[in-house]
Amino acid sequence: MKKIILLFFFLLSILNGFSQLTMKTNRWHKTEKDSLVIAQGMFADKNYLLALPIFDNLQQQHPKELYLKYVTGICGLYRSDMYEKSLDFLKTVNEKNVKAANIRYYLARAYHLNYKFDDALTLLNDYLLDKKLTEQDKKNAKQLIEYCNNGKLLVASPVNAKIENIGNDFNTAASEYAPVVSSDESVMMMTYRGNLSTGGLQNNFNQPDNFGMYYEDVFITHKENNKWVTPSSIGSNFNSNVHDAAIGIANDGQKLFTFKEDNYDGGDIFISLLDSNNWSTPVKIKGDVNTPAWEGSASLSSDEKTLYFASERPGGFGGRDLYKASLLPDSTWGNVKNLGPEINTPFDDDAPFIHPDGKNLVFSSKGLNSMGSYDIFITQFNKSDSTWSTPKNLGYPINTPDDDRYFILSADGKRGYYASNKVGGFGLHDVYVVEMPLNFVQPKLIMVKGNIKNEGKPAFSEVQVDELDTNQPYGTFKSNKIDGNYLVNLTEGHNYKITFKQKGFPDQIKMFDAKNLNGYEQKIVDINFSLKSDSISKADSIAAFAKTNPTNPALANITKEGIEFKVQIGAYKMPKNYKYKKLKGLGKVEMLVLNDGITRFTIGGSFKNLEEAIALKKKVQDAGQKDAFVTGFYQGNRVYLGDLEKLGLIPPQK
């Protein structure tokens, strides 16, 4: 008891001296005094959200105590549903005791959060005249002035964006933030912090404490009838009684990057893999990404070869900076590079999201032309000179004077998901969906998705993607074992071959032209492996690709083994009507019936050598069959000669 009393007077003397405010507590109940001690300890540790309900309750019981209005007002600056109340409290304190420590600065922050930028600027300019201010005080005030000036400009020119809270079936009175979404928007993970968190209320040593805080957990949700269902914990093998946060997800939703904090460093990036319906226990990613400093907020490129992340490691431009790392041949992450001064600022820069198109990078910054705390920005990568464009603020009302970050942009560029502490939510941070302004971003990519089956049942398949024009592998993906679904995003600039592999069955190949895209495209490609799948051959894909891409240069890296040539002399639905007496002596005439019901006539058999087939074609034409032509066959399937030429399987024909 003596320790509690001593702590009470110690904290009270410090805070009263700091604030130039006094209180009369001699008639308080013992429980109120104890609560005050606890709240002041939290306040001293800057745990303002924990101290807020205690101070606010005491203030309601003792409404004349100016000190309680002061500390409640300061704590309320960290919770959006308290902004107006904080402004009223701090205005009262400023009117009655202008010597309360930094009252003009705190009141200016309250004006700023309530969009009263001019009132905040007047106070801040007066506040900076105080010769007793520390260098940090001056820095804080000058930054808030920047926020107010930026806020005035941004609010005066709002963007045409429709913002909706995802809803109270999703968001709660707790905090939901850092949403990460698969490219097809079928699954979402987010970070949850509330009464459902593993371990409940805990102190800084992860011990149960009714006056402690909730630690972060990862929650998962999916769509039913185009609506996100109530999120739930991702699992006990995943969430622990320390901070576990979702920070990034692969395009196909089968790799999840998480943040985990321990007692040895500031926190590291971990990865978990989806196997059927189960997420593996997260393991720390290997390589040079994690350091003794804080690392978090990861985003994986479409080819899964580049990881964008935030770090507080030494050598950056400010507190947190954005970096990228490359996947090395040994499956570790290395070649770490700072994204440079075009993006990073002397302030914190966080929450990178690389769009599936590989060009648009969304991130949050406290610098640049933010209107308060973190604002969301977008920049584009220029491949020609490997530079980033000047970041653009997403604008008001997407950004607010408060903390806005963890922004995810849909593959088609039409929707954004992010967390905000904006007024009108259901709790602290809520997740919102944004209908983006028309033509805000026009991504260029092809999303290829579908379902893999074996004999009509969902099946696992390796999905190998290659760049045909560069003869380089793009990436290897897979379908989910349970539902058979797969997803691959193809970025603009290449032509691609996707090979679907399943042991015991012939490969199935599909071709895609992404050389010069006009925008976002989605292709649904379902694959069925079966004993009948021989009829779905490589030639089918080659012919279909070449037909729809008549101007493409040589593309395919496919063996010429199995290619042969024939001279076609006719095609008829009524083959008995065809007469070819004038071609007598030029070779045996054969009939070929394809799936379209049309009978083709060829002459002279098959040729492995194209020149021999061309020579026979010339003889046939000289004999009077002017429309004769050479056609190709690949593994027994008919392919137009032009298809083979455009795919580089034969030399260009004159």
DAZIWO-V445737 format. One record per pair of residues at least 6 apart in sequence whose ideal C-beta (glycine too) atoms are under 7 Angstrom apart, sorted by the first residue. I is the first residue (numbers start at 1). GAP is how many residues later the second one is. If there is no record, write none. Layout:
{{I & GAP} {I & GAP}}
This chain:
{{4 & 30} {4 & 33} {7 & 30} {8 & 25} {8 & 29} {11 & 26} {11 & 29} {11 & 30} {11 & 33} {12 & 28} {15 & 25} {16 & 6} {18 & 83} {19 & 48} {19 & 51} {19 & 81} {19 & 82} {20 & 77} {20 & 79} {20 & 80} {20 & 81} {21 & 45} {21 & 46} {21 & 49} {21 & 76} {21 & 79} {22 & 45} {23 & 42} {23 & 44} {25 & 8} {32 & 26} {32 & 29} {35 & 19} {35 & 23} {36 & 22} {38 & 16} {38 & 173} {39 & 12} {39 & 15} {39 & 16} {42 & 8} {42 & 9} {43 & 8} {43 & 28} {47 & 166} {48 & 26} {48 & 27} {48 & 30} {49 & 29} {49 & 30} {50 & 163} {51 & 24} {52 & 20} {52 & 23} {52 & 24} {52 & 27} {55 & 13} {55 & 16} {55 & 17} {55 & 20} {56 & 16} {58 & 10} {59 & 6} {59 & 9} {59 & 10} {59 & 13} {62 & 6} {66 & 27} {66 & 30} {66 & 31} {69 & 20} {69 & 23} {69 & 24} {70 & 23} {70 & 30} {72 & 17} {73 & 13} {73 & 16} {73 & 17} {73 & 20} {73 & 33} {73 & 37} {74 & 32} {76 & 6} {76 & 7} {76 & 9} {76 & 10} {77 & 9} {77 & 32} {77 & 33} {77 & 36} {79 & 349} {80 & 322} {80 & 341} {80 & 342} {80 & 343} {80 & 345} {81 & 342} {83 & 27} {83 & 30} {83 & 31} {83 & 340} {84 & 30} {86 & 24} {87 & 23} {87 & 24} {87 & 27} {90 & 13} {90 & 16} {90 & 17} {90 & 20} {91 & 16} {93 & 7} {93 & 10} {94 & 9} {94 & 10} {94 & 13} {104 & 19} {104 & 22} {104 & 23} {105 & 22} {105 & 35} {105 & 36} {107 & 16} {108 & 12} {108 & 15} {108 & 16} {108 & 19} {108 & 36} {109 & 35} {111 & 8} {111 & 9} {111 & 12} {112 & 8} {112 & 32} {112 & 35} {112 & 36} {112 & 260} {112 & 289} {113 & 288} {113 & 289} {115 & 40} {115 & 286} {117 & 31} {117 & 34} {117 & 35} {120 & 28} {121 & 24} {121 & 27} {124 & 17} {124 & 20} {124 & 21} {127 & 14} {128 & 10} {128 & 13} {147 & 223} {147 & 224} {147 & 225} {147 & 254} {150 & 219} {150 & 220} {150 & 221} {151 & 220} {151 & 221} {151 & 250} {154 & 217} {154 & 239} {154 & 241} {154 & 242} {154 & 245} {155 & 241} {158 & 237} {158 & 238} {158 & 239} {159 & 236} {159 & 237} {159 & 239} {159 & 278} {160 & 277} {161 & 236} {161 & 237} {161 & 273} {161 & 274} {161 & 275} {161 & 276} {162 & 273} {163 & 234} {163 & 235} {163 & 269} {163 & 271} {164 & 268} {164 & 269} {165 & 6} {165 & 260} {165 & 261} {165 & 265} {165 & 267} {166 & 62} {166 & 265} {166 & 266} {166 & 267} {168 & 258} {169 & 61} {170 & 51} {170 & 58} {170 & 60} {170 & 61} {170 & 261} {171 & 254} {171 & 255} {171 & 256} {171 & 259} {171 & 260} {172 & 22} {172 & 254} {172 & 255} {173 & 253} {173 & 254} {174 & 18} {174 & 19} {174 & 20} {174 & 21} {174 & 253} {174 & 254} {175 & 18} {175 & 19} {175 & 252} {175 & 253} {175 & 254} {176 & 14} {176 & 16} {176 & 243} {176 & 253} {176 & 254} {176 & 255} {177 & 13} {177 & 14} {177 & 229} {177 & 242} {177 & 252} {177 & 254} {178 & 12} {178 & 13} {178 & 67} {178 & 68} {178 & 69} {178 & 228} {178 & 241} {179 & 9} {179 & 11} {179 & 227} {179 & 229} {179 & 238} {179 & 239} {179 & 240} {179 & 252} {180 & 8} {180 & 9} {180 & 66} {180 & 67} {180 & 68} {180 & 69} {180 & 228} {181 & 7} {181 & 68} {181 & 227} {181 & 236} {182 & 67} {182 & 69} {182 & 70} {182 & 71} {183 & 68} {183 & 173} {183 & 228} {183 & 264} {183 & 304} {183 & 306} {184 & 263} {184 & 265} {184 & 303} {185 & 225} {186 & 36} {186 & 37} {186 & 67} {187 & 33} {187 & 35} {187 & 66} {188 & 33} {188 & 40} {189 & 29} {189 & 30} {189 & 31} {189 & 45} {189 & 57} {189 & 60} {189 & 67} {190 & 29} {190 & 41} {190 & 56} {190 & 241} {191 & 25} {191 & 27} {191 & 54} {191 & 55} {192 & 25} {192 & 27} {192 & 39} {193 & 21} {193 & 23} {194 & 20} {195 & 19} {197 & 17} {197 & 18} {197 & 20} {198 & 19} {198 & 41} {198 & 42} {198 & 43} {199 & 7} {199 & 16} {199 & 42} {200 & 8} {201 & 7} {201 & 8} {201 & 9} {201 & 11} {201 & 12} {201 & 13} {202 & 6} {202 & 7} {202 & 10} {202 & 11} {202 & 13} {202 & 39} {203 & 6} {203 & 9} {206 & 35} {206 & 36} {215 & 26} {215 & 27} {215 & 28} {216 & 27} {216 & 28} {216 & 29} {217 & 16} {217 & 22} {217 & 27} {218 & 16} {218 & 20} {218 & 21} {218 & 26} {218 & 27} {218 & 28} {218 & 40} {219 & 12} {219 & 13} {219 & 14} {219 & 15} {220 & 11} {220 & 12} {220 & 14} {221 & 7} {221 & 8} {221 & 10} {222 & 7} {233 & 6} {234 & 45} {235 & 44} {237 & 44} {238 & 6} {238 & 34} {238 & 41} {238 & 43} {238 & 44} {242 & 18} {242 & 19} {242 & 20} {243 & 16} {243 & 17} {243 & 18} {244 & 14} {244 & 16} {245 & 13} {245 & 14} {246 & 10} {246 & 12} {247 & 10} {247 & 11} {247 & 12} {247 & 22} {247 & 49} {247 & 50} {247 & 51} {248 & 9} {248 & 50} {248 & 51} {248 & 52} {249 & 6} {249 & 7} {250 & 50} {250 & 54} {251 & 51} {251 & 105} {251 & 236} {251 & 238} {252 & 225} {252 & 234} {252 & 235} {254 & 19} {254 & 20} {254 & 226} {255 & 16} {255 & 18} {255 & 45} {256 & 16} {256 & 23} {257 & 12} {257 & 14} {257 & 41} {258 & 12} {258 & 14} {258 & 24} {259 & 8} {259 & 10} {259 & 37} {260 & 7} {260 & 8} {260 & 10} {260 & 22} {261 & 6} {265 & 27} {265 & 28} {266 & 27} {266 & 28} {266 & 46} {267 & 27} {267 & 28} {267 & 29} {268 & 16} {268 & 22} {268 & 27} {269 & 16} {269 & 20} {269 & 21} {269 & 26} {269 & 27} {269 & 29} {269 & 40} {270 & 12} {270 & 13} {270 & 14} {270 & 15} {271 & 11} {271 & 12} {271 & 14} {272 & 7} {272 & 8} {272 & 10} {273 & 7} {276 & 205} {276 & 206} {277 & 205} {284 & 6} {285 & 48} {286 & 46} {286 & 47} {287 & 38} {287 & 41} {287 & 45} {287 & 46} {287 & 47} {288 & 37} {288 & 45} {288 & 46} {288 & 48} {289 & 6} {289 & 18} {289 & 20} {289 & 36} {289 & 44} {289 & 47} {291 & 20} {291 & 22} {293 & 18} {293 & 19} {293 & 20} {294 & 17} {294 & 18} {295 & 14} {295 & 16} {296 & 14} {297 & 12} {297 & 13} {297 & 53} {297 & 54} {297 & 55} {298 & 9} {298 & 10} {298 & 11} {299 & 9} {299 & 53} {299 & 54} {299 & 55} {300 & 7} {301 & 53} {301 & 57} {302 & 54} {302 & 56} {302 & 187} {302 & 189} {303 & 171} {303 & 172} {304 & 23} {304 & 171} {305 & 21} {305 & 22} {306 & 18} {306 & 20} {307 & 17} {307 & 18} {307 & 26} {308 & 14} {308 & 16} {308 & 44} {308 & 46} {309 & 14} {309 & 43} {310 & 10} {310 & 12} {310 & 39} {310 & 40} {310 & 41} {310 & 42} {311 & 9} {311 & 10} {311 & 12} {312 & 7} {312 & 8} {316 & 22} {316 & 28} {317 & 24} {317 & 27} {317 & 28} {317 & 29} {318 & 26} {318 & 27} {318 & 28} {318 & 29} {318 & 30} {318 & 31} {318 & 49} {319 & 28} {319 & 29} {320 & 28} {320 & 29} {320 & 30} {321 & 17} {321 & 23} {321 & 28} {322 & 17} {322 & 21} {322 & 22} {322 & 27} {322 & 30} {322 & 41} {323 & 13} {323 & 14} {323 & 15} {323 & 16} {324 & 13} {324 & 15} {325 & 8} {325 & 9} {325 & 10} {325 & 11} {326 & 8} {326 & 9} {327 & 6} {328 & 6} {338 & 6} {339 & 49} {342 & 45} {342 & 46} {342 & 48} {343 & 6} {343 & 20} {343 & 36} {343 & 45} {343 & 48} {345 & 20} {345 & 22} {345 & 23} {346 & 21} {347 & 18} {347 & 19} {347 & 20} {348 & 18} {349 & 14} {349 & 16} {349 & 18} {350 & 14} {350 & 24} {350 & 55} {351 & 12} {351 & 13} {351 & 54} {351 & 55} {351 & 56} {352 & 9} {352 & 11} {353 & 9} {353 & 10} {353 & 54} {353 & 55} {353 & 56} {354 & 7} {355 & 54} {355 & 88} {356 & 55} {356 & 89} {356 & 133} {357 & 86} {357 & 87} {357 & 88} {357 & 134} {357 & 135} {358 & 133} {359 & 21} {359 & 22} {360 & 18} {360 & 20} {360 & 49} {360 & 81} {360 & 83} {361 & 18} {361 & 20} {362 & 14} {362 & 16} {362 & 45} {362 & 47} {363 & 14} {364 & 10} {364 & 11} {364 & 12} {364 & 40} {364 & 41} {364 & 43} {365 & 9} {365 & 10} {365 & 12} {366 & 7} {366 & 8} {368 & 9} {368 & 23} {368 & 25} {369 & 24} {371 & 25} {371 & 28} {371 & 30} {372 & 28} {372 & 29} {372 & 30} {373 & 29} {373 & 30} {374 & 29} {374 & 30} {374 & 31} {375 & 18} {375 & 24} {375 & 29} {376 & 18} {376 & 22} {376 & 23} {376 & 28} {376 & 29} {376 & 31} {376 & 42} {377 & 14} {377 & 15} {377 & 16} {377 & 17} {378 & 13} {378 & 14} {378 & 16} {379 & 9} {379 & 10} {379 & 12} {380 & 9} {381 & 7} {382 & 7} {393 & 6} {398 & 6} {398 & 36} {400 & 20} {400 & 22} {402 & 18} {402 & 19} {402 & 20} {403 & 18} {404 & 14} {404 & 16} {405 & 14} {406 & 12} {406 & 13} {407 & 9} {407 & 11} {408 & 8} {408 & 9} {408 & 10} {409 & 7} {409 & 32} {411 & 32} {411 & 34} {411 & 36} {411 & 78} {411 & 109} {412 & 31} {412 & 108} {413 & 23} {413 & 27} {413 & 28} {413 & 29} {413 & 30} {413 & 107} {414 & 22} {415 & 18} {415 & 19} {415 & 20} {415 & 21} {416 & 18} {416 & 20} {417 & 14} {417 & 16} {418 & 14} {419 & 10} {419 & 11} {419 & 12} {420 & 9} {420 & 10} {420 & 12} {421 & 7} {421 & 8} {442 & 77} {443 & 77} {444 & 48} {444 & 73} {444 & 75} {445 & 44} {445 & 45} {445 & 46} {445 & 47} {445 & 72} {445 & 75} {446 & 44} {446 & 66} {446 & 68} {446 & 75} {446 & 77} {447 & 40} {447 & 42} {447 & 75} {448 & 40} {448 & 42} {448 & 50} {448 & 64} {448 & 75} {448 & 77} {449 & 37} {449 & 38} {449 & 75} {450 & 36} {450 & 74} {450 & 75} {450 & 76} {450 & 77} {451 & 7} {451 & 33} {451 & 34} {451 & 75} {452 & 6} {452 & 7} {452 & 9} {452 & 27} {452 & 32} {452 & 34} {452 & 48} {452 & 75} {453 & 6} {453 & 31} {453 & 75} {454 & 48} {454 & 75} {454 & 76} {455 & 75} {458 & 24} {458 & 25} {458 & 26} {459 & 25} {459 & 43} {459 & 70} {460 & 18} {460 & 19} {460 & 21} {461 & 17} {461 & 18} {461 & 39} {461 & 40} {461 & 41} {461 & 66} {462 & 14} {462 & 16} {462 & 39} {463 & 14} {463 & 15} {463 & 16} {463 & 23} {463 & 25} {463 & 35} {463 & 37} {464 & 12} {464 & 35} {464 & 37} {465 & 9} {465 & 10} {465 & 12} {465 & 23} {465 & 31} {465 & 33} {466 & 7} {466 & 8} {466 & 30} {466 & 31} {466 & 91} {467 & 7} {467 & 27} {467 & 29} {468 & 27} {468 & 28} {468 & 29} {468 & 87} {468 & 88} {468 & 89} {469 & 25} {469 & 26} {469 & 86} {470 & 24} {471 & 86} {474 & 22} {477 & 9} {477 & 11} {478 & 8} {479 & 6} {479 & 7} {488 & 10} {490 & 6} {490 & 22} {490 & 24} {491 & 23} {492 & 22} {492 & 25} {493 & 21} {493 & 22} {494 & 20} {494 & 21} {495 & 17} {495 & 18} {495 & 19} {495 & 20} {495 & 57} {495 & 60} {496 & 16} {496 & 18} {497 & 12} {497 & 14} {497 & 59} {498 & 11} {498 & 12} {498 & 14} {499 & 8} {499 & 10} {500 & 7} {500 & 8} {500 & 27} {501 & 6} {502 & 27} {505 & 24} {505 & 28} {506 & 27} {506 & 28} {508 & 19} {508 & 25} {508 & 28} {509 & 29} {509 & 32} {510 & 15} {510 & 31} {511 & 30} {511 & 31} {511 & 34} {513 & 36} {513 & 39} {515 & 37} {537 & 98} {537 & 100} {538 & 20} {538 & 96} {538 & 97} {539 & 95} {539 & 96} {539 & 98} {539 & 100} {540 & 97} {542 & 14} {542 & 92} {542 & 97} {542 & 101} {542 & 105} {543 & 96} {543 & 97} {543 & 100} {546 & 96} {546 & 97} {546 & 100} {546 & 101} {547 & 96} {552 & 94} {554 & 92} {554 & 93} {554 & 94} {555 & 92} {555 & 93} {556 & 91} {556 & 92} {556 & 93} {558 & 91} {560 & 89} {562 & 72} {562 & 73} {563 & 69} {563 & 71} {563 & 81} {563 & 86} {564 & 42} {564 & 43} {564 & 44} {564 & 69} {565 & 42} {565 & 45} {565 & 48} {565 & 65} {565 & 67} {566 & 36} {566 & 40} {566 & 47} {566 & 65} {566 & 67} {567 & 35} {567 & 36} {567 & 37} {567 & 46} {567 & 49} {567 & 50} {567 & 53} {567 & 61} {567 & 63} {568 & 32} {568 & 33} {568 & 34} {568 & 60} {568 & 61} {568 & 63} {569 & 11} {569 & 14} {569 & 32} {569 & 33} {569 & 34} {569 & 51} {569 & 56} {569 & 59} {570 & 8} {570 & 31} {571 & 27} {571 & 29} {572 & 6} {572 & 26} {572 & 27} {573 & 24} {573 & 25} {575 & 16} {575 & 24} {578 & 23} {580 & 9} {580 & 21} {582 & 41} {582 & 42} {583 & 20} {583 & 37} {583 & 40} {583 & 42} {586 & 17} {586 & 18} {586 & 33} {586 & 34} {586 & 37} {587 & 16} {587 & 17} {587 & 18} {587 & 29} {588 & 17} {589 & 12} {589 & 14} {590 & 12} {591 & 8} {591 & 10} {592 & 8} {592 & 10} {593 & 6} {594 & 6} {594 & 44} {603 & 17} {604 & 12} {607 & 6} {610 & 40} {613 & 17} {614 & 16} {617 & 11} {617 & 12} {617 & 13} {620 & 8} {621 & 7} {630 & 11} {631 & 7} {631 & 9} {631 & 10} {632 & 7} {632 & 8} {632 & 9} {632 & 12} {633 & 6} {641 & 12} {644 & 6} {645 & 7} {645 & 8}}
